[in-house]
């Protein structure tokens, strides 16, 4: 894959993770109101007292690592876990936000493919 394109994908994914991870702490983006099962799920995550903090820190750390291009393999593993959960949440509970979830998943898949040599030993 073209290295310039890979850099653009990496920075784009990093910025998405940093913005949405930071938003969980600072609430600078207005989130649409949730109702039904998605509200119940988010309420359950919030009730644990630690899950939103853990998710936000994971997103911020993975985004920062991708942005500075340090330990990008580890960051992509973290991002894979995050993107699977984002896609499944939007497929099952909140279909309206599936577009951004798909962008995150596609960027993640493309970057995993571009860095496949770092993951060969895992498989």
Secondary structure, 3 states (H helix, E strand, C coil): CCHHHHHHHHHHHHHHHHHHHHHHHHCCCCCCCCCCHHHHHHHHHHHHCCHHHHHHHHHHHHHHHHHHCCCHHHHHHHHHHHHHHHHHHHHHCCHHHHHHHHHHHHHHHHHHHHCHHHCHHHC
